[in-house]
């Protein structure tokens, strides 16, 4: 779970994968290890989240992102390289990230106008893929590969890449990819 706490001593966030709590508000008693006197009473909220997975198709150059473990396993069994967990997404927020498919390439965007423009251009709208963290925890860098010709009959996928890793972002920029800023946010 991922939680956010508030107290008279400050606020912050934490995560713990050893326990499962339902979303809601909880009251706990904490005694920081560096303070020898009174413990504090803190309130914290728990957010329901999804692990987001990343796969790579070595034949087309496309990366594929999904919050479904069964889809991750199925696409991996079809020959895609399973690259593991990429980020944590909230189970729900005010900001959906839409998933579209061109027939050879997937695209992900929280921008409804961009989604609608791609649908008018012939892309298939596959629905909401996941949600962006409205608290703007961990940015997903969006990059565009200018060497891909989306109108080509073959080898036209992999035009966008999304990553939380600044070193991966910087390496792709050095290789000529165009940095398009933060696409959406995962949970911290």
FITI-867394 format. One record per residue: x, y, z of N, C-alpha, C in turn; residue in one letter. Coordinates in steps of 0.001 Angstrom, whole numbers, plus 500000, padded with zeros to 6 digits. Layout:
N
ATOM    n_u    n_v    n_w   ca_u   ca_v   ca_w    c_u    c_v    c_w res
ATOM      X      Y      Z      X      Y      Z      X      Y      Z   A
...
//
This chain:
188
ATOM    n_u    n_v    n_w   ca_u   ca_v   ca_w    c_u    c_v    c_w res
ATOM 500835 498815 500000 500000 500000 500000 500867 501229 500000   X
ATOM 500295 502295 499605 500963 503597 499630 500124 504484 500519   X
ATOM 500750 505195 501411 500005 506049 502317 500586 507443 502387   X
ATOM 499759 508345 502810 500157 509730 503049 499775 510049 504478   X
ATOM 500699 510609 505261 500366 510916 506646 500453 512406 506901   X
ATOM 499686 512857 507879 499692 514252 508317 499702 514273 509834   X
ATOM 500469 515164 510400 500486 515320 511852 500935 516737 512174   X
ATOM 500947 517061 513461 501422 518387 513852 502930 518518 513633   X
ATOM 503610 517401 513419 505055 517429 513191 505401 517495 511710   X
ATOM 504421 517403 510841 504702 517460 509410 503874 516452 508652   X
ATOM 504239 516254 507405 503530 515297 506570 504538 514615 505659   X
ATOM 504111 513549 505023 504990 512809 504132 504245 511645 503527   X
ATOM 504986 510710 502968 504370 509533 502377 505217 508321 502721   X
ATOM 504639 507136 502536 505330 505889 502815 504710 504806 501962   X
ATOM 505415 503706 501827 504849 502540 501162 505291 501295 501913   X
ATOM 504472 500255 501811 504750 499004 502500 504074 497898 501712   X
ATOM 504849 496943 501212 504269 495855 500436 504025 494617 501293   X
ATOM 504301 494693 502588 504134 493514 503438 502718 493355 503964   X
ATOM 501912 494401 503907 500548 494340 504425 499575 494880 503386   X
ATOM 498342 494469 503497 497308 494962 502603 496239 495650 503438   X
ATOM 495983 496908 503143 494929 497666 503810 493943 498138 502763   X
ATOM 492696 498202 503122 491704 498768 502232 491860 500280 502211   X
ATOM 491513 500920 501070 491580 502380 501043 490722 502977 502157   X
ATOM 491181 504073 502713 490440 504732 503781 491359 505554 504641   X
ATOM 490879 505956 505801 491667 506742 506746 491909 505913 507987   X
ATOM 493129 505898 508474 493518 505116 509630 494217 506021 510639   X
ATOM 494186 505642 511891 494890 506354 512951 495902 505394 513531   X
ATOM 497143 505819 513610 498193 504957 514137 499023 505732 515141   X
ATOM 499750 505002 515942 500646 505593 516930 502064 505298 516469   X
ATOM 502871 506340 516289 504252 506177 515856 505184 506788 516876   X
ATOM 506298 506139 517091 507339 506715 517931 508621 506702 517105   X
ATOM 509014 507863 516570 510232 507906 515768 511428 507407 516555   X
ATOM 512327 506691 515904 513472 506086 516590 514455 507129 517107   X
ATOM 514448 508327 516547 515413 509332 516979 514861 510262 518066   X
ATOM 513664 509973 518575 513073 510787 519640 512804 509879 520823   X
ATOM 513324 510247 521995 513204 509369 523162 511953 509631 523987   X
ATOM 511246 510718 523727 510076 510997 524558 508776 510588 523862   X
ATOM 507815 511450 523826 506454 511098 523417 506335 510602 521979   X
ATOM 505487 509616 521844 505111 509153 520511 504020 510079 519994   X
ATOM 503823 510103 518721 502788 510951 518139 501652 510132 517565   X
ATOM 500493 510725 517512 499363 510089 516852 499247 510713 515468   X
ATOM 499245 509893 514482 499206 510341 513103 497954 509790 512437   X
ATOM 497438 510501 511479 496393 509964 510613 497030 509741 509253   X
ATOM 496606 508714 508585 497086 508515 507233 495990 507907 506382   X
ATOM 496101 508135 505093 495139 507566 504157 495861 506551 503283   X
ATOM 495149 505548 502863 495701 504495 502029 495049 504570 500660   X
ATOM 495861 504523 499641 495397 504624 498273 495506 503254 497607   X
ATOM 494458 502843 496918 494490 501600 496159 495295 501842 494874   X
ATOM 496209 500932 494556 497118 501138 493434 497219 499878 492566   X
ATOM 497791 500078 491379 498080 498980 490446 499551 499053 490057   X
ATOM 500176 497895 489950 501515 497819 489389 501386 497914 487882   X
ATOM 502202 498767 487275 502209 498922 485818 503448 498220 485267   X
ATOM 503218 497371 484263 504278 496557 483677 504669 497078 482295   X
ATOM 505917 496807 481923 506436 497230 480624 506988 496017 479883   X
ATOM 506660 495923 478600 507185 494875 477726 507798 495516 476495   X
ATOM 508662 494762 475812 509335 495264 474612 509248 494224 473504   X
ATOM 508873 494668 472295 508830 493793 471131 510128 493988 470349   X
ATOM 511028 492991 470369 512317 493156 469692 512195 493213 468167   X
ATOM 511053 492815 467619 510867 492830 466165 510355 494177 465667   X
ATOM 509524 494843 466472 508935 496114 466026 509529 497333 466720   X
ATOM 510187 497138 467852 510740 498251 468612 509746 498920 469537   X
ATOM 508549 498366 469635 507510 498970 470476 507622 498515 471922   X
ATOM 507382 499460 472836 507170 499132 474238 505671 499123 474488   X
ATOM 505237 498213 475327 503813 498074 475651 503678 498156 477164   X
ATOM 502633 498856 477630 502430 499093 479058 501050 498592 479446   X
ATOM 500975 497913 480580 499693 497390 481049 499698 497260 482568   X
ATOM 498523 497417 483141 498349 497203 484572 497785 495829 484872   X
ATOM 497579 495032 483845 497017 493691 483998 498132 492654 483999   X
ATOM 498276 491938 485093 499307 490897 485183 499043 489794 484171   X
ATOM 497773 489446 483951 497468 488380 482981 497796 488846 481554   X
ATOM 497523 490120 481223 497891 490624 479903 499409 490662 479763   X
ATOM 500094 491075 480804 501557 491095 480814 502118 489703 480526   X
ATOM 501585 488690 481222 502049 487316 481031 501699 486797 479638   X
ATOM 500507 487129 479147 500063 486676 477829 500904 487301 476709   X
ATOM 501128 488595 476775 501932 489273 475761 503381 488785 475842   X
ATOM 503875 488547 477041 505219 487994 477205 505338 486610 476583   X
ATOM 504303 485783 476752 504307 484438 476164 504258 484487 474638   X
ATOM 503774 485599 474083 503698 485758 472625 505025 486232 472026   X
ATOM 506064 486364 472854 507388 486701 472332 507923 488068 472705   X
ATOM 507144 488852 473434 507632 490159 473888 508550 489949 475088   X
ATOM 509567 490792 475218 510449 490740 476384 509760 491394 477564   X
ATOM 509643 490663 478659 509030 491196 479877 510087 492002 480625   X
ATOM 509851 493306 480755 510827 494194 481402 510481 494499 482848   X
ATOM 509370 493972 483339 509038 494124 484748 508206 495349 485064   X
ATOM 508228 495679 486355 507436 496802 486864 508073 498117 486431   X
ATOM 507246 499025 485900 507760 500340 485491 507351 501426 486475   X
ATOM 506121 501368 486995 505659 502357 487961 504420 501829 488660   X
ATOM 503955 502592 489645 502727 502289 490367 501703 503355 489995   X
ATOM 500512 502921 489597 499444 503850 489216 498316 503774 490236   X
ATOM 497650 504886 490500 496484 504827 491385 495375 504016 490707   X
ATOM 494589 503304 491501 493480 502531 490937 492422 503452 490348   X
ATOM 492347 504668 490836 491364 505643 490360 491896 507040 490661   X
ATOM 491581 507989 489787 491895 509394 490020 491001 510216 489102   X
ATOM 491219 511508 489104 490457 512393 488219 491065 512451 486824   X
ATOM 492216 511773 486634 492958 511880 485381 493181 510512 484747   X
ATOM 492279 510092 483850 492495 508824 483158 493595 508950 482099   X
ATOM 494280 507849 481847 495239 507763 480750 494623 506818 479727   X
ATOM 494398 507341 478520 493711 506606 477467 494702 505750 476675   X
ATOM 494229 504579 476264 495060 503651 475484 494468 503532 474080   X
ATOM 495324 503743 473074 494902 503681 471674 495826 502747 470899   X
ATOM 495313 502236 469768 496100 501312 468948 495911 501657 467474   X
ATOM 497023 501754 466735 496980 502124 465314 496868 500915 464395   X
ATOM 497038 499734 464940 497157 498520 464137 498569 497977 464213   X
ATOM 499529 498864 464520 500921 498446 464698 501584 499100 465911   X
ATOM 500940 500064 466519 501576 500833 467593 500536 501243 468631   X
ATOM 500929 501206 469891 500070 501714 470970 500496 503132 471330   X
ATOM 499527 503902 471770 499800 505261 472248 498983 505473 473517   X
ATOM 499561 506226 474457 498929 506457 475752 498942 507956 476031   X
ATOM 497803 508486 476455 497728 509919 476720 496616 510236 477709   X
ATOM 496833 511213 478597 495745 511683 479459 494942 512808 478790   X
ATOM 495332 513196 477592 494733 514324 476889 493570 513841 476011   X
ATOM 492337 514180 476397 491154 513748 475646 491156 514309 474226   X
ATOM 491672 515518 474025 491722 516101 472681 492689 515308 471791   X
ATOM 493824 514902 472347 494770 514085 471580 494148 512729 471257   X
ATOM 493471 512135 472242 492770 510859 472025 491782 510996 470865   X
ATOM 490953 512034 470908 489928 512221 469884 490534 512471 468510   X
ATOM 491637 513214 468441 492323 513475 467183 492851 512157 466583   X
ATOM 493432 511305 467423 493947 510023 466937 492817 509110 466467   X
ATOM 491691 509123 467164 490538 508323 466733 490053 508806 465361   X
ATOM 489979 510114 465167 489583 510666 463859 490579 510271 462765   X
ATOM 491850 510075 463145 492886 509682 462189 492901 508175 461931   X
ATOM 492012 507426 462616 491899 505996 462361 492401 505070 463451   X
ATOM 492907 505628 464554 493357 504787 465661 492144 504200 466380   X
ATOM 492312 503017 466945 491263 502382 467750 491430 502802 469203   X
ATOM 490340 503258 469783 490359 503620 471204 490096 502355 472005   X
ATOM 491032 501983 472872 490921 500760 473661 490413 501010 475070   X
ATOM 490103 502257 475410 489567 502569 476729 490609 503192 477641   X
ATOM 490239 503287 478905 491161 503811 479917 492146 502708 480262   X
ATOM 493425 503014 480085 494465 502032 480401 494787 502000 481886   X
ATOM 494803 503187 482516 495101 503358 483935 494820 504808 484282   X
ATOM 495219 505208 485465 495005 506584 485920 496327 507218 486313   X
ATOM 496400 508530 486139 497559 509324 486543 497370 509729 488004   X
ATOM 498481 509864 488713 498439 510299 490114 498193 511809 490160   X
ATOM 497032 512209 490675 496697 513636 490756 497618 514398 491713   X
ATOM 498287 513691 492633 499254 514335 493530 500611 514555 492826   X
ATOM 500715 514077 491595 501912 514252 490768 503161 513690 491437   X
ATOM 503069 512416 491824 504163 511761 492532 505414 511544 491691   X
ATOM 505381 510607 490752 506547 510259 489944 506201 510484 488478   X
ATOM 506901 511408 487846 506608 511741 486457 507011 510651 485480   X
ATOM 506151 510398 484495 506458 509495 483394 506894 510365 482221   X
ATOM 508174 510279 481868 508717 511062 480767 508196 510509 479445   X
ATOM 507749 511411 478569 507245 511020 477252 508239 511490 476199   X
ATOM 508676 510538 475359 509639 510841 474306 509104 510363 472962   X
ATOM 509487 511055 471908 509067 510725 470548 510288 510365 469717   X
ATOM 510190 509270 468960 511269 508840 468090 511025 509405 466693   X
ATOM 511774 510436 466276 511541 511051 464968 511972 510171 463802   X
ATOM 512657 509063 464074 513122 508165 463022 512046 507167 462601   X
ATOM 510939 507123 463321 509829 506233 462973 508871 506980 462068   X
ATOM 508487 506341 460975 507495 506916 460071 506170 506213 460334   X
ATOM 505259 506843 461083 503994 506179 461421 503149 505809 460208   X
ATOM 503410 506416 459052 502616 506101 457860 503226 504961 457043   X
ATOM 504412 504499 457419 505042 503402 456684 504256 502109 456887   X
ATOM 504306 501229 455878 503557 499963 455942 504134 499016 456992   X
ATOM 505435 499059 457232 506075 498205 458233 507047 499044 459049   X
ATOM 507488 498496 460164 508439 499163 461061 507999 500575 461421   X
ATOM 506721 500722 461740 506188 502042 462062 505721 502136 463511   X
ATOM 506177 501232 464342 505758 501284 465738 506912 501731 466617   X
ATOM 506606 501957 467878 507625 502422 468807 507907 503904 468684   X
ATOM 506914 504667 468215 507147 506094 468011 507224 506877 469316   X
ATOM 506596 506375 470382 506679 507034 471689 507212 506052 472731   X
ATOM 507883 506624 473695 508406 505830 474814 508111 506586 476101   X
ATOM 507817 505846 477155 507461 506436 478443 508307 505769 479518   X
ATOM 508893 506568 480399 509758 506015 481441 509802 506936 482652   X
ATOM 509994 506348 483816 510225 507126 485035 511722 507381 485235   X
ATOM 512548 506737 484454 513986 506748 484639 514627 507922 483883   X
ATOM 515178 508869 484624 515796 510055 484014 517015 509687 483179   X
ATOM 517783 508681 483598 518958 508271 482825 518530 507670 481486   X
ATOM 517465 506888 481480 516954 506325 480223 516445 507459 479323   X
ATOM 515730 508412 479907 515264 509585 479154 516437 510306 478512   X
ATOM 517460 510601 479309 518614 511353 478816 519350 510589 477715   X
ATOM 519463 509269 477849 520123 508458 476834 519349 508501 475509   X
ATOM 518023 508406 475575 517218 508466 474355 517326 509844 473691   X
ATOM 517377 510904 474484 517551 512248 473921 518903 512337 473200   X
ATOM 519953 511763 473790 521278 511756 473137 521238 511002 471801   X
ATOM 520336 510009 471707 520208 509223 470476 519295 509886 469445   X
ATOM 518758 511060 469784 517957 511802 468827 516458 511827 469096   X
ATOM 516011 511165 470165 514592 511210 470500 514228 512613 470979   X
ATOM 512991 513017 470743 512514 514337 471175 511792 514188 472516   X
ATOM 512255 514945 473504 511608 514919 474820 510342 515762 474766   X
ATOM 509213 515170 475133 507920 515855 475075 507363 516207 476461   X
ATOM 508203 516160 477468 507816 516519 478828 507176 515334 479561   X
ATOM 506551 515613 480690 505898 514567 481490 504574 514208 480808   X
ATOM 504353 512917 480601 503108 512450 479987 501995 512316 481011   X
ATOM 502317 511776 482180 501393 511596 483298 502219 511226 484515   X
ATOM 501568 510924 485604 502277 510671 486870 501886 509335 487471   X
ATOM 502900 508650 487992 502683 507476 488817 502762 507891 490270   X
ATOM 502425 506982 491158 502501 507251 492595 503961 507191 493037   X
ATOM 504307 508019 494007 505657 508023 494566 505864 506815 495433   X
//
